[in-house]
């Protein structure tokens, strides 16, 4: 590879949101996807996280503009922003592409090794050919 040539990055890799790669942040965003105000203790409880482990993730999402917070006395409420919903939607679509490609690669590997695998032709973009159909 010459210094001027760059490795080609698959489109789905460029579409993955680095902030949502950590499952806890992805799940926080998913729990807030309806864009309604939610009590932070409720979201924290669903994820079974301590305040100490939960708060830094909410702060990162808030600092990026994905989540907004509203303090009411001692209570803090959370809501996904429009930006957060847009990023979450694109990230989940990219994850679907990653999972489809991984399933295809596993299927191809199993096919080459003589083992059979279950082939699931469902995806967000419609039917996908299985590796043996290619």
C-alpha positions in Angstrom: 0.0 0.0 0.0 1.5 3.3 -1.0 1.3 6.4 1.2 -1.3 8.0 -1.0 -3.6 5.0 -1.0 -6.1 4.8 1.9 -8.0 1.7 3.0 -11.6 1.8 1.9 -13.9 2.2 4.8 -17.3 0.6 4.4 -20.2 3.1 4.4 -21.8 1.5 7.5 -18.6 2.1 9.4 -18.7 5.8 8.6 -22.4 5.9 9.6 -21.8 4.4 13.1 -22.0 7.0 15.8 -18.9 6.8 18.1 -20.9 8.2 21.0 -23.5 5.4 20.7 -21.1 2.5 20.3 -21.1 1.9 24.1 -24.2 -0.2 24.7 -25.2 1.8 27.8 -25.4 5.0 25.8 -27.2 3.3 23.0 -29.8 1.9 25.5 -30.3 5.2 27.1 -31.0 6.8 23.7 -33.3 3.9 22.8 -35.3 4.2 26.1 -35.8 7.9 25.3 -36.6 7.4 21.6 -40.2 8.6 22.0 -38.8 12.0 22.9 -40.9 12.3 26.1 -39.5 13.4 29.4 -38.4 10.5 31.6 -37.3 10.5 35.2 -33.6 9.7 35.2 -34.0 7.3 38.1 -36.5 5.3 36.0 -34.1 5.0 33.1 -31.3 4.2 35.4 -33.4 1.5 37.0 -34.3 -0.2 33.7 -30.6 -0.4 32.9 -29.8 -1.6 36.4 -27.0 0.9 36.8 -25.8 2.7 39.9 -25.9 6.5 39.8 -22.1 6.6 39.6 -22.1 4.5 36.5 -25.2 6.1 34.9 -24.5 9.8 35.3 -21.3 10.1 33.2 -23.1 8.5 30.2 -26.0 10.9 30.5 -23.6 13.8 30.7 -21.8 12.8 27.6 -25.0 12.5 25.7 -26.2 15.8 27.0 -22.9 17.5 26.1 -23.2 16.2 22.6 -26.7 17.6 22.3 -28.4 14.2 22.1 -30.2 14.4 25.4 -31.6 17.4 27.3 -32.1 17.5 31.0 -34.7 19.3 33.2 -34.2 19.6 36.9 -37.3 19.8 39.1 -36.2 20.1 42.7 -34.3 16.9 43.4 -35.6 15.1 40.3 -33.9 15.2 36.9 -35.8 14.4 33.8 -34.3 13.3 30.5 -35.5 13.7 26.9 -33.9 12.7 23.6 -33.4 15.7 21.3 -34.2 15.8 17.6 -30.5 15.6 16.9 -30.3 12.6 19.3 -33.1 10.8 17.5 -31.6 11.5 14.1 -28.2 10.1 15.2 -29.8 7.1 17.0 -31.8 6.3 13.8 -28.8 6.4 11.6 -26.7 4.4 14.1 -29.3 1.6 14.3 -29.5 1.4 10.5 -25.7 1.1 10.4 -25.8 -1.6 13.1 -28.3 -3.5 11.0 -25.9 -3.4 8.1 -23.1 -4.6 10.3 -25.2 -7.5 11.6 -26.3 -8.4 8.1 -22.7 -8.4 6.8 -21.5 -10.4 9.8 -24.3 -13.0 9.3 -23.3 -13.3 5.6 -19.6 -13.7 6.5 -20.4 -16.4 9.1 -22.6 -18.1 6.6 -19.9 -18.0 3.9 -17.3 -19.3 6.4 -19.6 -22.1 7.4 -20.4 -22.9 3.8 -16.7 -23.2 3.0 -16.1 -25.4 6.1 -19.0 -27.7 5.1 -21.2 -26.7 8.0 -24.7 -25.4 7.6 -26.1 -22.3 9.2 -29.5 -20.9 9.5 -30.0 -18.2 7.0 -32.3 -15.2 7.9 -33.2 -13.2 4.8 -34.9 -10.4 6.8 -33.4 -6.9 7.0 -34.6 -3.3 7.3 -34.0 -2.8 3.5 -36.0 -5.9 2.6 -35.0 -9.4 1.6 -31.3 -10.1 1.5 -29.8 -13.0 -0.3 -28.1 -15.7 1.8 -24.5 -16.5 1.1 -25.4 -19.7 -0.6 -27.7 -17.6 -2.9 -24.8 -15.4 -4.1 
